[in-house]
């Protein structure tokens, strides 16, 4: 078990960053003394308001490279860089450690990917179905990072990013003997973020941004395996709302975010 856990930790710490949106665990709250450890991979795919972000940002980067960038284009480029960093696509992985505390309550510690989070759930059990409600508080030091941003960051650098995430969620699910789990739920998240934007390369200087972003939506997941080890997969679809203001312009962060996740869960 120690070797397996060490491998999972290494995977989580070596991956890029993604927004902390997945749950990726069955709805049944663990009984006192039960333990779950899982490695979960996350992909974040934003839609809606960021549809044209990459094509437009690429055009602006080319203009900056050719030294033909106007003041309004420079402001637009800076705004797009921040929007992509905060609400753009990303990939990451984290470790979840969940412990049953008794009294139909369990606690979960999440780390990796620049994320450190703690949650508590309270459960309700029926014959075959289980429900849970919970809250999670998290500190996220990362942004959504993809290789494309290396070129963009040569003109607009995003640094010193911190996010505080507060979530509330509810789940309903069913267990199928010792081989299967199915669950679905809803989630709301408020994310308070702060970052520094350095756009001196395009003549705009530096600025600090302190704002917030909200997500609301649902998820559907399953686990297949036997007794101690399961493969888990989950699809979350959430609506984001919020905006950022930088260098005299405002850019919306609103849109739909699709976030698939998958991994391995051990249960003892």
N, C-alpha and C positions, 0 to 999 in steps of 0.2 A: 504493500500500500504506500509506503514512504517513497519508493522509486517512482511509482505512478504519479503521486502528487508532485514530486520534484519536476517531472517532465511537463506536467500541466502548467506549473508556475513559469517554467522557462518559455513555453509557448506564449503565455499571456503577456509576459514582460517584453518580448521581442517584437510584438506586432505594432502596427500603426494605430491611430486613434479613431474612434467612432463615438457617436452620441450614445449615452446610457439609456436605451429605450426598451431592451428586451426583458422578459421575465424568465422564460425558458425553464420552468419547473412545474411539476404537477400541482393541482389545486389542493390536494390533501395536506393539511398542516401536519408536520411530523409529531409523533408521540414523544413523550419525555425520554431522552437518551438516544433517540434515532439520529443518524448522521447522514447527510448527503454532501458529496463533493463533486463539482462538475466543472468542465472546461467548455466555455461557450464562445463561439465565433459569431461576429456580428457584421452585417453589411447594411449600410444606410444609403438609400437611393431617394433623393429628393425630386419631386415633380412640381408642376405648377409654376410658381413665380420664378424659379431658378432654371426654367427650361432653356433659356437662351444665354445663361450666364457664361458658359464656357466659350461658345462661338463668339459672343460679343467681347469677352475679355481677351480672347486671342487676337481679335482685330485691333483692340486698344494697345496690346503689348507690341504688336507689329508697328503701330504708329509711334509708340515710345522709342522703339529701336531705331526707327527712321528719323527721330527727332522732329516729328510733325504733330505731336500731341498738343491739342489746344487745352486751355484751362478747364473748360467744361468736360472735356474728355478725360483729363487727369482726375477730376473729381469723380467721374463715373467709374474709372478704373479702380480707384481707391475703395469706393463703395462696393463694387463687385468683389474685390479681393476679400473684404471683411465678410460679406454675405456667404461666399464660398467656404471660407474658413469656419464659420459658425454653423451653417446649415447646409453645407455641400455634402457630396458623397464621401463615404469613408469606409474603412474596414478596421476591425480590431477584435481582440479576444480578451476574456477575463476569466477569473476563477471565482466560483461561488462556493461558499462553505455554509451549510444550513444545519442548525442544531435544534432538535426538539427540546423545549423547556418544560413541557408538561402543561396541564390546564388548557390544552388546545391552543397553545402559543408556540411559535418557533421564531428563531432569529436567523438572519442571513447576513454574512459579511462578503462583500464583493471587492475584488482588487485586481489590478492589471490594467493596461491600456491608459494609464494616467488617472484611473478612476478608483476612488476609495468610498465605499458606500455601506450603510448598515440599514437593515429593514426588520420590521416586526410584523407577523401575521397572526390573526385570530381566526380559528377555524370552526366550521359547523359540519358535523358528519351525519349522513343518513346511511341507509343500507348499502347502496352502491354509489351514490353521488356525494360529493364533498364541495364545500364552498369556503372561501377565505376572503377576508378583507385585510389590507395592510397599508403601511406607509414606509417610504424609503427616503433617507437623507444621504446625499452624496456630494463629494468634492471631486471635481474633474479638472485636471491641469492641462488637458489636451484640446486640440481642435481636429476637425476632419481633414486628414492629410492624404493627398494623392500626388503621384510624381509630377503631374502637370503643373502643380503649384510652384515647383522649383523655378520655372521661367517667370511666372507671375511675381514670385517673391523677390526676384532681382530688381523689381521696380517698386513693389509695395510689400514691406515686411510686416508680418503679424507676429507680435511677441508678447510675453508676460500674460498669457491667457489663463484665466481661472474661471471656473463655473461652479456655482452651488446649485444642485438639483434637489427639489423637493417633490416627491411623488406620492400619489394615493392610487390604490388599485384594488380591484375586486376580481375574483376568479370563481368559476364553477367547473367541476370536472368529474370524471368517472374513472374508476380503476377496473381493469379486466384481468382478474386473477393476478398472477405474478408476471405476466408478459406484456401488458399494455396499459397506457395511461392516455387520456384525452382531456383537454381543458380549453376553455375560452374565457376571455375576460375583457375588462375595460381599464384604461389607465389615463390619468391626468398628470402632467409634469410642468412645474414652473422652474425655469432655469434663469438664474441671475448671473450675468457674466461681466467680466472686465478684461480689457485687453489694450495693448498699445499698438498704434498703427504708425509705421515710419514710411512716409511717402516723399522723403527729401529727394530721392532720385528723379522724381517727376515734378519737383518744385513746389510741393505742398507742405513740407515740414513734417512734424510729428504731432500726434494727438492721442488722448486717452479716451476710451469709450467705456461707459458703465451703463448697461441696459438689461432688458430681460426678454425672454422668449418662452412661449407656452406651447405645449403639445397636448392633444386630446385624441383618443381613439381606442382601438381594440386589438386583440390578438387571438390567434387560434394555434394550438400546439398539440403535439403528441410525443409519446415516448414508447419505444419498442425495445424489448430485451428480455431478460429473465432474472428475477430475484435481486441480484446485486448490481448488475451493469445494464444500462440502457442507452440507446441512441435517442437523442432528443432533437426536435425541430420545431420551429415556431415562426409564424408570420405575423408581424405587427403592421398595421396601417393607421397612421396618425395624421391629424391636421395640425400644422404649425401656424402660429400667429405671432407677429412682432415686427419691429423695424429698427434699423440703426441709422444714426445721423452722424456723418463724418465730413469734415471740410466743406460745410455749407450745403450738403445734399443729403437726402434721405433715401434709403433703399429698403424695400419690404423684404422680410424674411418669411412671409406667409407662403403656404403651399402644402401639398400632401407629401408625406414621407412614407415610403415603403421600407420596412426593416426586417428582412429574413435573418434568422439565427439558427445555429445548429451546434451540436456538441455531444459529449459523452458524460453521462451522469452515473456516479457510483452511490449505492444506497446500502447502509448497514444498520 
